[in-house]
Protein backbone atom coordinates (compact mmCIF):
# COMPACT_ATOMS: atom_id res chain seq x y z
CA UNK A 1 0.00 0.00 0.00
CA UNK A 2 1.53 3.29 -1.09
CA UNK A 3 0.37 6.90 -0.73
CA UNK A 4 -0.89 8.89 2.24
CA UNK A 5 -3.83 6.52 2.86
CA UNK A 6 -1.44 3.58 2.75
CA UNK A 7 0.76 5.23 5.39
CA UNK A 8 -2.27 6.09 7.51
CA UNK A 9 -3.64 2.56 7.24
CA UNK A 10 -0.25 0.99 8.05
CA UNK A 11 0.18 3.15 11.15
CA UNK A 12 -3.40 2.46 12.24
CA UNK A 13 -3.10 -1.29 11.87
CA UNK A 14 -1.30 -2.10 15.14
CA UNK A 15 -3.88 0.00 17.02
CA UNK A 16 -6.76 -1.93 15.44
CA UNK A 17 -4.98 -5.21 16.11
CA UNK A 18 -4.46 -4.25 19.76
CA UNK A 19 -8.19 -3.61 20.06
CA UNK A 20 -8.93 -6.97 18.43
CA UNK A 21 -6.46 -8.66 20.77
CA UNK A 22 -8.30 -7.19 23.75
CA UNK A 23 -11.83 -7.89 22.47
CA UNK A 24 -11.45 -11.46 21.15
CA UNK A 25 -11.76 -14.28 23.71
CA UNK A 26 -8.38 -15.58 24.89
CA UNK A 27 -6.98 -18.57 22.98
CA UNK A 28 -6.56 -20.37 26.32
CA UNK A 29 -10.24 -20.03 27.22
CA UNK A 30 -12.54 -23.01 26.45
CA UNK A 31 -13.58 -23.96 23.83
CA UNK A 32 -9.95 -23.33 22.87
CA UNK A 33 -10.08 -24.57 19.28
CA UNK A 34 -12.95 -22.18 18.53
CA UNK A 35 -11.16 -19.21 20.07
CA UNK A 36 -7.89 -20.12 18.36
CA UNK A 37 -9.68 -20.43 15.02
CA UNK A 38 -11.32 -17.01 15.52
CA UNK A 39 -7.88 -15.52 16.03
CA UNK A 40 -6.43 -17.48 13.10
CA UNK A 41 -9.06 -15.95 10.80
CA UNK A 42 -8.86 -12.39 12.14
CA UNK A 43 -5.05 -12.18 12.36
CA UNK A 44 -4.52 -13.46 8.83
CA UNK A 45 -2.90 -10.39 7.33
CA UNK A 46 -5.93 -8.40 6.16
CA UNK A 47 -5.38 -4.77 5.16
CA UNK A 48 -7.95 -3.48 7.69
CA UNK A 49 -9.56 -1.27 5.04
CA UNK A 50 -12.94 -1.11 6.84
CA UNK A 51 -11.42 -0.10 10.19
CA UNK A 52 -9.41 2.57 8.35
CA UNK A 53 -12.58 3.92 6.70
CA UNK A 54 -14.35 4.07 10.06
CA UNK A 55 -11.49 5.91 11.75
CA UNK A 56 -11.04 8.26 8.79
CA UNK A 57 -14.74 9.19 8.79
CA UNK A 58 -14.87 9.55 12.57
CA UNK A 59 -11.79 11.79 12.72
CA UNK A 60 -13.10 13.87 9.83
CA UNK A 61 -16.04 14.75 12.08
CA UNK A 62 -13.90 15.33 15.15
CA UNK A 63 -14.23 12.04 17.08
CA UNK A 64 -11.08 11.12 19.09
CA UNK A 65 -9.22 8.04 17.85
CA UNK A 66 -9.58 6.03 21.07
CA UNK A 67 -13.38 6.15 20.84
CA UNK A 68 -13.23 4.76 17.29
CA UNK A 69 -10.94 1.76 17.77
CA UNK A 70 -13.42 -0.73 19.33
CA UNK A 71 -15.91 -0.11 16.52
CA UNK A 72 -13.09 -0.42 13.97
CA UNK A 73 -12.13 -3.80 15.46
CA UNK A 74 -15.79 -4.86 15.48
CA UNK A 75 -16.13 -4.07 11.77
CA UNK A 76 -13.10 -6.24 11.04
CA UNK A 77 -14.75 -9.11 12.96
CA UNK A 78 -17.92 -8.72 10.90
CA UNK A 79 -15.92 -8.56 7.67
CA UNK A 80 -13.99 -11.70 8.68
CA UNK A 81 -17.26 -13.50 9.47
CA UNK A 82 -18.35 -12.98 5.88
CA UNK A 83 -15.02 -14.19 4.47
CA UNK A 84 -15.00 -17.37 6.59
CA UNK A 85 -18.55 -18.33 5.59
CA UNK A 86 -18.09 -17.34 1.92
CA UNK A 87 -14.99 -19.58 1.73
CA UNK A 88 -16.96 -22.68 2.86
CA UNK A 89 -17.15 -25.63 0.42
CA UNK A 90 -20.92 -25.13 -0.01
CA UNK A 91 -20.38 -21.48 -1.01
CA UNK A 92 -17.25 -20.30 -2.86
CA UNK A 93 -15.16 -23.35 -1.90
CA UNK A 94 -11.86 -21.52 -1.46
CA UNK A 95 -8.80 -23.35 -0.13
CA UNK A 96 -6.58 -20.30 0.31
CA UNK A 97 -7.17 -16.86 1.77
CA UNK A 98 -4.33 -14.34 1.95
CA UNK A 99 -1.87 -17.13 1.14
CA UNK A 100 -2.91 -19.39 4.03
CA UNK A 101 -5.39 -22.27 4.28
CA UNK A 102 -8.94 -21.05 4.83
CA UNK A 103 -10.49 -21.80 8.24
CA UNK A 104 -12.36 -24.93 7.10
CA UNK A 105 -9.10 -26.27 5.61
CA UNK A 106 -6.92 -25.42 8.60
CA UNK A 107 -9.55 -26.65 11.12
CA UNK A 108 -12.76 -28.21 9.79
CA UNK A 109 -16.12 -27.14 8.36
CA UNK A 110 -18.01 -27.23 11.66
CA UNK A 111 -15.40 -24.95 13.23
CA UNK A 112 -15.59 -22.57 10.26
CA UNK A 113 -19.39 -22.30 10.54
CA UNK A 114 -19.13 -21.55 14.27
CA UNK A 115 -16.18 -19.15 13.86
CA UNK A 116 -18.24 -17.09 11.43
CA UNK A 117 -21.27 -17.12 13.72
CA UNK A 118 -19.14 -16.13 16.70
CA UNK A 119 -17.40 -13.26 14.88
CA UNK A 120 -20.73 -11.84 13.65
CA UNK A 121 -22.22 -12.03 17.11
CA UNK A 122 -19.16 -10.61 18.90
CA UNK A 123 -18.75 -7.85 16.32
CA UNK A 124 -22.32 -6.64 16.85
CA UNK A 125 -22.05 -7.08 20.62
CA UNK A 126 -18.87 -4.99 20.67
CA UNK A 127 -20.60 -2.17 18.79
CA UNK A 128 -23.38 -2.26 21.40
CA UNK A 129 -21.17 -2.25 24.47
CA UNK A 130 -18.01 -0.33 23.48
CA UNK A 131 -16.82 2.24 24.25
CA UNK A 132 -18.84 2.58 27.46
CA UNK A 133 -18.20 6.34 27.51
CA UNK A 134 -20.04 6.86 24.22
CA UNK A 135 -23.79 7.61 24.57
CA UNK A 136 -26.02 4.50 24.38
CA UNK A 137 -27.94 6.08 21.49
CA UNK A 138 -24.74 6.34 19.41
CA UNK A 139 -23.74 2.74 20.18
CA UNK A 140 -27.23 1.54 19.29
CA UNK A 141 -27.13 3.45 16.01
CA UNK A 142 -23.67 2.10 15.14
CA UNK A 143 -24.66 -1.51 15.84
CA UNK A 144 -27.97 -1.19 13.97
CA UNK A 145 -26.20 0.29 10.91
CA UNK A 146 -23.84 -2.67 10.79
CA UNK A 147 -26.60 -5.26 11.38
CA UNK A 148 -28.53 -3.74 8.50
CA UNK A 149 -25.44 -3.84 6.27
CA UNK A 150 -24.97 -7.54 7.13
CA UNK A 151 -28.57 -8.64 6.47
CA UNK A 152 -30.42 -9.84 3.40
CA UNK A 153 -30.60 -6.28 2.05
CA UNK A 154 -26.81 -6.11 2.53
CA UNK A 155 -23.92 -8.58 2.49
CA UNK A 156 -25.89 -11.80 2.95
CA UNK A 157 -28.42 -10.88 0.26
CA UNK A 158 -25.55 -9.93 -2.07
CA UNK A 159 -23.78 -13.22 -1.48
CA UNK A 160 -27.00 -15.17 -2.14
CA UNK A 161 -27.66 -13.25 -5.36
CA UNK A 162 -24.04 -13.86 -6.41
CA UNK A 163 -24.40 -17.62 -5.88
CA UNK A 164 -27.69 -17.60 -7.82
CA UNK A 165 -26.07 -15.71 -10.71
CA UNK A 166 -23.43 -18.46 -10.93
CA UNK A 167 -26.11 -21.06 -11.56
CA UNK A 168 -28.36 -18.95 -13.76
CA UNK A 169 -26.93 -16.09 -15.78
CA UNK A 170 -29.30 -13.23 -14.86
CA UNK A 171 -31.70 -11.75 -17.42
CA UNK A 172 -30.29 -8.23 -16.87
CA UNK A 173 -26.65 -9.01 -16.01
CA UNK A 174 -25.34 -5.43 -15.72
CA UNK A 175 -28.06 -4.43 -13.27
CA UNK A 176 -27.68 -7.71 -11.38
CA UNK A 177 -23.89 -7.28 -11.09
CA UNK A 178 -24.30 -3.75 -9.73
CA UNK A 179 -27.01 -4.85 -7.27
CA UNK A 180 -24.90 -7.79 -6.06
CA UNK A 181 -21.85 -5.69 -5.32
CA UNK A 182 -23.69 -2.73 -3.88
CA UNK A 183 -24.85 -5.17 -1.23
CA UNK A 184 -21.99 -7.65 -1.03
CA UNK A 185 -19.14 -5.15 -0.83
CA UNK A 186 -20.63 -1.68 -0.77
CA UNK A 187 -22.97 -2.11 2.21
CA UNK A 188 -20.26 -2.75 4.81
CA UNK A 189 -17.88 -0.10 3.39
CA UNK A 190 -20.76 2.39 3.59
CA UNK A 191 -21.56 1.28 7.12
CA UNK A 192 -17.90 1.79 8.08
CA UNK A 193 -18.09 5.45 7.06
CA UNK A 194 -21.52 6.01 8.63
CA UNK A 195 -20.56 4.32 11.92
CA UNK A 196 -17.50 6.53 12.17
CA UNK A 197 -19.82 9.49 11.69
CA UNK A 198 -22.42 8.10 14.13
CA UNK A 199 -19.98 8.50 17.03
CA UNK A 200 -19.85 12.20 16.20
CA UNK A 201 -23.58 13.05 16.34
CA UNK A 202 -23.67 13.63 12.60
CA UNK A 203 -26.37 15.73 10.91
CA UNK A 204 -28.51 14.14 8.19
CA UNK A 205 -26.75 15.90 5.30
CA UNK A 206 -23.33 14.60 6.35
CA UNK A 207 -24.74 11.10 6.81
CA UNK A 208 -26.15 11.21 3.26
CA UNK A 209 -22.78 12.39 1.97
CA UNK A 210 -20.96 9.50 3.68
CA UNK A 211 -23.60 7.09 2.34
CA UNK A 212 -23.08 8.30 -1.23
CA UNK A 213 -19.30 8.13 -0.83
CA UNK A 214 -19.53 4.61 0.61
CA UNK A 215 -21.52 3.37 -2.38
CA UNK A 216 -19.02 4.92 -4.74
CA UNK A 217 -16.03 3.42 -2.89
CA UNK A 218 -17.77 0.03 -2.84
CA UNK A 219 -18.17 0.13 -6.60
CA UNK A 220 -14.51 1.09 -7.06
CA UNK A 221 -13.43 -1.60 -4.64
CA UNK A 222 -15.29 -4.30 -6.54
CA UNK A 223 -14.34 -3.21 -10.06
CA UNK A 224 -10.75 -2.86 -8.84
CA UNK A 225 -10.87 -6.37 -7.36
CA UNK A 226 -12.27 -7.87 -10.55
CA UNK A 227 -9.69 -6.09 -12.72
CA UNK A 228 -6.92 -7.14 -10.34
CA UNK A 229 -8.15 -10.73 -10.50
CA UNK A 230 -7.66 -10.77 -14.27
CA UNK A 231 -4.35 -8.93 -14.20
CA UNK A 232 -2.89 -10.44 -11.05
CA UNK A 233 -1.16 -13.65 -10.26
CA UNK A 234 -1.36 -16.11 -7.35
CA UNK A 235 1.78 -14.79 -5.69
CA UNK A 236 0.67 -11.21 -5.05
CA UNK A 237 -2.97 -12.04 -4.37
CA UNK A 238 -2.51 -15.11 -2.20
CA UNK A 239 -5.44 -16.76 -3.89
CA UNK A 240 -5.91 -18.56 -7.17
CA UNK A 241 -5.74 -15.84 -9.84
CA UNK A 242 -8.11 -16.03 -12.79
CA UNK A 243 -10.43 -18.19 -10.69
CA UNK A 244 -13.38 -15.85 -11.25
CA UNK A 245 -12.98 -15.93 -15.02
CA UNK A 246 -12.46 -19.67 -15.24
CA UNK A 247 -15.66 -20.25 -13.26
CA UNK A 248 -17.56 -17.98 -15.72
CA UNK A 249 -18.51 -15.82 -12.82
CA UNK A 250 -20.38 -12.58 -13.33
CA UNK A 251 -17.63 -9.93 -13.01
CA UNK A 252 -17.02 -6.47 -14.46
CA UNK A 253 -14.33 -7.68 -16.91
CA UNK A 254 -16.32 -10.80 -17.92
CA UNK A 255 -19.40 -8.66 -18.60
CA UNK A 256 -17.99 -5.35 -19.86
CA UNK A 257 -14.44 -6.29 -20.90
CA UNK A 258 -11.19 -5.16 -19.26
CA UNK A 259 -10.92 -1.76 -20.95
CA UNK A 260 -14.51 -0.75 -20.20
CA UNK A 261 -14.05 -1.90 -16.59
CA UNK A 262 -10.98 0.33 -16.25
CA UNK A 263 -13.00 3.24 -17.66
CA UNK A 264 -15.85 2.61 -15.17
CA UNK A 265 -13.26 2.66 -12.41
CA UNK A 266 -12.00 6.07 -13.60
CA UNK A 267 -15.56 7.43 -13.74
CA UNK A 268 -16.29 6.23 -10.22
CA UNK A 269 -13.02 7.90 -9.14
CA UNK A 270 -14.18 11.26 -10.47
CA UNK A 271 -17.53 10.92 -8.68
CA UNK A 272 -15.81 9.89 -5.45
CA UNK A 273 -13.42 12.88 -5.57
CA UNK A 274 -16.40 15.23 -6.08
CA UNK A 275 -17.99 13.80 -2.91
CA UNK A 276 -14.70 13.99 -0.99
CA UNK A 277 -14.46 17.69 -1.88
CA UNK A 278 -17.68 18.28 0.08
CA UNK A 279 -16.34 16.73 3.31
CA UNK A 280 -14.92 18.93 6.10
CA UNK A 281 -11.38 19.94 5.13
CA UNK A 282 -9.79 18.44 8.24
CA UNK A 283 -8.87 15.12 6.65
CA UNK A 284 -7.20 15.13 3.21
CA UNK A 285 -6.60 11.39 3.31
CA UNK A 286 -9.87 10.58 1.53
CA UNK A 287 -8.42 11.63 -1.84
CA UNK A 288 -5.51 9.28 -1.28
CA UNK A 289 -7.95 6.53 -0.27
CA UNK A 290 -9.74 6.94 -3.61
CA UNK A 291 -6.46 6.52 -5.47
CA UNK A 292 -5.58 3.53 -3.31
CA UNK A 293 -8.82 1.84 -4.36
CA UNK A 294 -8.05 2.57 -8.02
CA UNK A 295 -4.52 1.22 -7.99
CA UNK A 296 -4.16 -1.26 -5.18
CA UNK A 297 -0.70 -2.77 -5.03
CA UNK A 298 -1.72 -5.54 -2.66
CA UNK B 1 -48.88 -28.91 25.50
CA UNK B 2 -51.22 -29.16 28.46
CA UNK B 3 -51.61 -27.05 31.63
CA UNK B 4 -51.92 -23.31 32.16
CA UNK B 5 -48.54 -22.58 30.51
CA UNK B 6 -49.56 -24.69 27.54
CA UNK B 7 -52.76 -22.66 27.16
CA UNK B 8 -50.85 -19.39 27.55
CA UNK B 9 -48.25 -20.47 25.01
CA UNK B 10 -50.89 -21.65 22.52
CA UNK B 11 -52.81 -18.37 22.75
CA UNK B 12 -49.59 -16.35 22.45
CA UNK B 13 -48.38 -18.20 19.39
CA UNK B 14 -50.46 -16.42 16.70
CA UNK B 15 -49.35 -13.08 18.18
CA UNK B 16 -45.68 -14.06 17.95
CA UNK B 17 -46.21 -15.41 14.44
CA UNK B 18 -47.89 -12.16 13.39
CA UNK B 19 -44.82 -10.25 14.65
CA UNK B 20 -42.53 -12.64 12.75
CA UNK B 21 -44.66 -12.22 9.63
CA UNK B 22 -44.25 -8.45 9.86
CA UNK B 23 -40.52 -8.48 10.69
CA UNK B 24 -39.22 -11.09 8.21
CA UNK B 25 -38.47 -9.87 4.66
CA UNK B 26 -41.29 -10.65 2.21
CA UNK B 27 -40.99 -13.92 0.29
CA UNK B 28 -41.47 -11.95 -2.95
CA UNK B 29 -38.49 -9.69 -2.25
CA UNK B 30 -35.11 -10.61 -3.84
CA UNK B 31 -33.24 -12.78 -3.15
CA UNK B 32 -36.50 -14.71 -2.99
CA UNK B 33 -35.10 -18.16 -2.28
CA UNK B 34 -33.26 -16.81 0.76
CA UNK B 35 -36.32 -15.05 2.13
CA UNK B 36 -38.53 -18.08 1.44
CA UNK B 37 -36.03 -20.35 3.20
CA UNK B 38 -35.95 -18.00 6.22
CA UNK B 39 -39.74 -18.30 6.45
CA UNK B 40 -39.62 -22.06 5.88
CA UNK B 41 -37.30 -22.44 8.86
CA UNK B 42 -39.12 -20.02 11.18
CA UNK B 43 -42.67 -21.19 10.39
CA UNK B 44 -41.87 -24.87 10.88
CA UNK B 45 -44.13 -25.54 13.85
CA UNK B 46 -41.86 -24.66 16.76
CA UNK B 47 -43.46 -24.35 20.20
CA UNK B 48 -42.24 -20.73 20.65
CA UNK B 49 -41.01 -21.53 24.16
CA UNK B 50 -38.46 -18.69 24.21
CA UNK B 51 -40.98 -16.04 23.11
CA UNK B 52 -43.35 -17.34 25.79
CA UNK B 53 -40.62 -17.02 28.45
CA UNK B 54 -39.86 -13.47 27.36
CA UNK B 55 -43.52 -12.42 27.45
CA UNK B 56 -44.11 -14.20 30.76
CA UNK B 57 -41.12 -12.45 32.40
CA UNK B 58 -42.02 -9.06 30.93
CA UNK B 59 -45.66 -9.25 32.02
CA UNK B 60 -44.60 -10.40 35.49
CA UNK B 61 -42.82 -7.08 35.81
CA UNK B 62 -45.68 -5.05 34.32
CA UNK B 63 -44.60 -4.56 30.71
CA UNK B 64 -47.52 -4.38 28.22
CA UNK B 65 -47.78 -7.31 25.79
CA UNK B 66 -47.44 -5.21 22.62
CA UNK B 67 -44.02 -3.94 23.72
CA UNK B 68 -42.81 -7.52 24.20
CA UNK B 69 -43.84 -9.12 20.92
CA UNK B 70 -41.06 -7.81 18.62
CA UNK B 71 -38.40 -9.01 21.08
CA UNK B 72 -40.22 -12.35 21.39
CA UNK B 73 -40.15 -12.73 17.60
CA UNK B 74 -36.48 -11.74 17.53
CA UNK B 75 -35.62 -14.46 20.06
CA UNK B 76 -37.35 -17.03 17.89
CA UNK B 77 -35.24 -15.87 14.91
CA UNK B 78 -32.06 -16.28 16.95
CA UNK B 79 -33.18 -19.71 18.18
CA UNK B 80 -33.96 -20.78 14.60
CA UNK B 81 -30.53 -19.55 13.44
CA UNK B 82 -28.92 -21.99 15.87
CA UNK B 83 -31.15 -24.89 14.76
CA UNK B 84 -30.46 -24.31 11.06
CA UNK B 85 -26.67 -24.19 11.55
CA UNK B 86 -26.63 -27.08 14.03
CA UNK B 87 -28.54 -29.26 11.53
CA UNK B 88 -25.85 -28.74 8.82
CA UNK B 89 -24.03 -31.86 7.55
CA UNK B 90 -20.74 -30.62 9.05
CA UNK B 91 -22.35 -30.29 12.49
CA UNK B 92 -25.20 -32.57 13.66
CA UNK B 93 -26.14 -33.69 10.13
CA UNK B 94 -29.89 -33.87 10.71
CA UNK B 95 -32.26 -34.59 7.83
CA UNK B 96 -35.49 -33.89 9.68
CA UNK B 97 -36.61 -31.12 12.02
CA UNK B 98 -40.15 -31.10 13.41
CA UNK B 99 -41.11 -33.75 10.89
CA UNK B 100 -39.99 -31.77 7.83
CA UNK B 101 -36.75 -31.74 5.82
CA UNK B 102 -34.13 -29.47 7.40
CA UNK B 103 -33.23 -26.29 5.48
CA UNK B 104 -30.13 -27.74 3.82
CA UNK B 105 -32.21 -30.75 2.65
CA UNK B 106 -35.16 -28.70 1.44
CA UNK B 107 -32.92 -26.06 -0.21
CA UNK B 108 -29.14 -26.56 -0.15
CA UNK B 109 -26.21 -26.11 2.19
CA UNK B 110 -25.24 -22.65 0.96
CA UNK B 111 -28.78 -21.42 1.53
CA UNK B 112 -28.83 -22.97 5.02
CA UNK B 113 -25.59 -21.19 5.99
CA UNK B 114 -26.94 -17.85 4.76
CA UNK B 115 -30.40 -18.38 6.31
CA UNK B 116 -28.76 -18.89 9.70
CA UNK B 117 -26.56 -15.83 9.26
CA UNK B 118 -29.52 -13.73 8.18
CA UNK B 119 -31.75 -14.83 11.08
CA UNK B 120 -29.01 -14.09 13.63
CA UNK B 121 -28.38 -10.67 12.15
CA UNK B 122 -32.08 -9.77 11.78
CA UNK B 123 -32.88 -11.05 15.27
CA UNK B 124 -30.27 -8.80 16.85
CA UNK B 125 -31.20 -5.87 14.60
CA UNK B 126 -34.86 -6.24 15.61
CA UNK B 127 -33.93 -6.12 19.29
CA UNK B 128 -31.98 -2.89 18.60
CA UNK B 129 -34.69 -1.12 16.63
CA UNK B 130 -38.03 -2.42 18.01
CA UNK B 131 -40.24 -1.25 19.54
CA UNK B 132 -39.30 2.33 18.72
CA UNK B 133 -41.29 3.58 21.74
CA UNK B 134 -39.05 1.68 24.21
CA UNK B 135 -36.07 3.70 25.51
CA UNK B 136 -32.86 3.18 23.47
CA UNK B 137 -31.07 2.05 26.67
CA UNK B 138 -33.55 -0.81 27.15
CA UNK B 139 -33.28 -1.90 23.52
CA UNK B 140 -29.50 -1.78 23.73
CA UNK B 141 -29.53 -3.87 26.89
CA UNK B 142 -31.93 -6.42 25.38
CA UNK B 143 -29.85 -6.83 22.21
CA UNK B 144 -26.58 -7.04 24.14
CA UNK B 145 -28.00 -9.72 26.46
CA UNK B 146 -28.98 -11.85 23.48
CA UNK B 147 -25.68 -11.29 21.64
CA UNK B 148 -23.85 -12.43 24.75
CA UNK B 149 -26.08 -15.51 25.03
CA UNK B 150 -25.31 -16.37 21.39
CA UNK B 151 -21.53 -15.98 21.61
CA UNK B 152 -18.70 -18.35 22.50
CA UNK B 153 -19.57 -18.06 26.20
CA UNK B 154 -23.14 -19.02 25.23
CA UNK B 155 -24.80 -21.09 22.51
CA UNK B 156 -21.94 -21.17 20.01
CA UNK B 157 -19.40 -22.16 22.67
CA UNK B 158 -21.78 -24.84 23.95
CA UNK B 159 -22.27 -26.27 20.47
CA UNK B 160 -18.49 -26.34 19.87
CA UNK B 161 -17.89 -28.09 23.21
CA UNK B 162 -20.67 -30.56 22.37
CA UNK B 163 -19.04 -31.41 19.03
CA UNK B 164 -15.66 -31.80 20.72
CA UNK B 165 -17.17 -34.13 23.35
CA UNK B 166 -18.46 -36.35 20.53
CA UNK B 167 -14.92 -36.86 19.25
CA UNK B 168 -13.17 -37.09 22.62
CA UNK B 169 -15.06 -38.25 25.69
CA UNK B 170 -14.22 -35.48 28.19
CA UNK B 171 -12.01 -36.19 31.22
CA UNK B 172 -14.70 -34.90 33.62
CA UNK B 173 -17.90 -35.84 31.71
CA UNK B 174 -20.48 -34.73 34.29
CA UNK B 175 -18.98 -31.26 34.57
CA UNK B 176 -18.53 -31.07 30.79
CA UNK B 177 -22.16 -32.08 30.18
CA UNK B 178 -23.44 -29.44 32.58
CA UNK B 179 -21.17 -26.75 31.07
CA UNK B 180 -22.24 -27.64 27.54
CA UNK B 181 -25.93 -27.36 28.25
CA UNK B 182 -25.72 -24.33 30.49
CA UNK B 183 -24.37 -22.58 27.38
CA UNK B 184 -26.06 -24.43 24.54
CA UNK B 185 -29.62 -24.37 25.89
CA UNK B 186 -29.58 -22.42 29.15
CA UNK B 187 -28.01 -19.21 27.88
CA UNK B 188 -30.81 -18.26 25.47
CA UNK B 189 -33.59 -19.35 27.85
CA UNK B 190 -31.98 -17.17 30.52
CA UNK B 191 -31.66 -14.29 28.05
CA UNK B 192 -35.37 -14.67 27.20
CA UNK B 193 -36.33 -14.06 30.83
CA UNK B 194 -33.83 -11.24 31.33
CA UNK B 195 -34.81 -9.47 28.10
CA UNK B 196 -38.46 -9.56 29.17
CA UNK B 197 -37.36 -7.97 32.41
CA UNK B 198 -35.08 -5.46 30.66
CA UNK B 199 -38.08 -3.77 29.02
CA UNK B 200 -39.38 -3.09 32.53
CA UNK B 201 -36.37 -1.28 34.01
CA UNK B 202 -35.65 -4.20 36.34
CA UNK B 203 -33.63 -3.78 39.54
CA UNK B 204 -30.48 -5.86 40.01
CA UNK B 205 -32.06 -8.30 42.49
CA UNK B 206 -34.89 -9.22 40.12
CA UNK B 207 -32.43 -9.61 37.25
CA UNK B 208 -30.38 -12.04 39.38
CA UNK B 209 -33.53 -13.95 40.24
CA UNK B 210 -34.49 -14.29 36.56
CA UNK B 211 -30.90 -15.35 35.76
CA UNK B 212 -30.99 -18.11 38.39
CA UNK B 213 -34.40 -19.24 37.20
CA UNK B 214 -33.22 -19.29 33.57
CA UNK B 215 -30.27 -21.52 34.45
CA UNK B 216 -32.56 -23.89 36.31
CA UNK B 217 -35.10 -24.02 33.46
CA UNK B 218 -32.29 -24.61 30.98
CA UNK B 219 -31.10 -27.60 32.96
CA UNK B 220 -34.63 -29.00 33.17
CA UNK B 221 -35.18 -28.39 29.49
CA UNK B 222 -32.05 -30.31 28.54
CA UNK B 223 -32.49 -33.23 30.95
CA UNK B 224 -36.13 -33.42 29.87
CA UNK B 225 -35.06 -33.46 26.20
CA UNK B 226 -32.50 -36.20 26.80
CA UNK B 227 -34.96 -38.33 28.77
CA UNK B 228 -37.61 -37.78 26.10
CA UNK B 229 -35.13 -38.82 23.43
CA UNK B 230 -34.67 -42.20 25.12
CA UNK B 231 -38.35 -42.68 25.89
CA UNK B 232 -39.85 -41.19 22.74
CA UNK B 233 -40.34 -42.47 19.26
CA UNK B 234 -39.92 -40.90 15.82
CA UNK B 235 -43.61 -40.15 15.42
CA UNK B 236 -44.09 -37.84 18.37
CA UNK B 237 -40.66 -36.21 18.14
CA UNK B 238 -40.47 -35.70 14.39
CA UNK B 239 -36.83 -36.68 14.46
CA UNK B 240 -34.98 -39.97 14.67
CA UNK B 241 -35.56 -41.18 18.25
CA UNK B 242 -32.70 -42.83 20.08
CA UNK B 243 -30.28 -41.02 17.75
CA UNK B 244 -28.37 -39.48 20.66
CA UNK B 245 -27.83 -42.82 22.35
CA UNK B 246 -26.87 -44.65 19.18
CA UNK B 247 -24.24 -42.02 18.44
CA UNK B 248 -22.80 -42.48 21.97
CA UNK B 249 -23.42 -38.85 22.59
CA UNK B 250 -22.83 -37.32 25.98
CA UNK B 251 -26.35 -37.06 27.45
CA UNK B 252 -27.85 -37.20 30.94
CA UNK B 253 -29.24 -40.75 30.49
CA UNK B 254 -26.06 -42.04 28.79
CA UNK B 255 -23.94 -40.64 31.62
CA UNK B 256 -26.16 -40.95 34.71
CA UNK B 257 -28.75 -43.52 33.60
CA UNK B 258 -32.46 -42.92 33.03
CA UNK B 259 -33.57 -43.17 36.67
CA UNK B 260 -30.90 -40.78 37.97
CA UNK B 261 -31.74 -38.37 35.14
CA UNK B 262 -35.38 -38.38 36.18
CA UNK B 263 -34.32 -37.69 39.78
CA UNK B 264 -32.13 -34.77 38.68
CA UNK B 265 -35.11 -33.39 36.81
CA UNK B 266 -37.24 -33.57 39.98
CA UNK B 267 -34.51 -31.82 42.00
CA UNK B 268 -34.24 -29.04 39.44
CA UNK B 269 -38.04 -28.72 39.59
CA UNK B 270 -37.93 -28.13 43.36
CA UNK B 271 -35.22 -25.49 42.94
CA UNK B 272 -37.13 -23.79 40.13
CA UNK B 273 -40.34 -23.66 42.16
CA UNK B 274 -38.42 -22.07 45.06
CA UNK B 275 -37.21 -19.35 42.71
CA UNK B 276 -40.68 -18.89 41.19
CA UNK B 277 -42.08 -18.32 44.70
CA UNK B 278 -39.86 -15.23 44.99
CA UNK B 279 -41.24 -13.60 41.82
CA UNK B 280 -43.99 -10.94 41.99
CA UNK B 281 -47.32 -12.73 42.51
CA UNK B 282 -48.89 -11.25 39.39
CA UNK B 283 -48.12 -14.22 37.16
CA UNK B 284 -48.82 -17.75 38.41
CA UNK B 285 -47.97 -19.31 35.05
CA UNK B 286 -44.34 -19.90 36.00
CA UNK B 287 -45.25 -22.89 38.16
CA UNK B 288 -47.12 -24.41 35.25
CA UNK B 289 -44.13 -23.68 33.03
CA UNK B 290 -41.90 -25.65 35.37
CA UNK B 291 -44.26 -28.62 35.17
CA UNK B 292 -44.43 -28.27 31.40
CA UNK B 293 -40.65 -28.59 31.22
CA UNK B 294 -40.77 -31.69 33.45
CA UNK B 295 -43.44 -33.52 31.47
CA UNK B 296 -43.49 -32.27 27.96
CA UNK B 297 -46.07 -34.00 25.81
CA UNK B 298 -44.70 -32.63 22.59
Interface residues (C-beta under 8 A of the other chain):
Chain A: X25 X30 X31 X33 X34 X35 X38 X81 X85 X88 X90 X91 X108 X109 X110 X111 X113 X114 X116 X117 X118 X120 X121 X122 X124 X125 X128 X129 X136 X137 X139 X140 X143 X144 X147 X148 X150 X151 X152 X153 X156 X157 X159 X160 X161 X163 X164
Chain B: X25 X30 X31 X33 X34 X35 X38 X81 X85 X88 X90 X91 X108 X109 X110 X111 X112 X113 X114 X116 X117 X118 X120 X121 X122 X124 X125 X128 X129 X136 X137 X139 X140 X143 X144 X147 X148 X150 X151 X152 X153 X156 X157 X159 X160 X161 X163 X164
